[in-house]
């Protein structure tokens, strides 16, 4: 009787081990991910930021030159309209993509990367837009001499 019970015990043990073995082997083997970092998003964000930056520069120069020719018709603070805001928004989108993809390339999770990049981009964009408005007001009040930083 003892040999029969040992046979059942060994048989039951080997069966449970056989069922558990594939599960344990999956846990013990190193896991390989076929994860490709978003290099394309990184390059696309950089390209969008540079392209929109060039458009922003051109629109700003053109608007300031038009204002300088005919100063009496409109004030310089009104230059921050749709024509200037759309390229600025493109710069912000490119920066957000570049920052998020850059952090993802260095191993941060995607949600964390863009969770940090988006508020950072919005904060910096608000500060830059506000500073641009102040600089345009200074330019209008004192001309180009108001922006001369070398006199201090």
Buried (B, 14 or more C-beta within 10 A) or exposed (E): EEEEEEEEEEEEEEEEEEEEEEEEEEEEEEEEEEEEEBEEBBEBBBEBBEBBBEBBEEBBEEBBEEBEEEEEEEEBEEBBEEBBEEBBBBBBBBBBBBBBBBBBBEEBEEEEBBBBBBEBBEEBBEEEBEEBBEEBBBBBEEEEEEEEEEEE
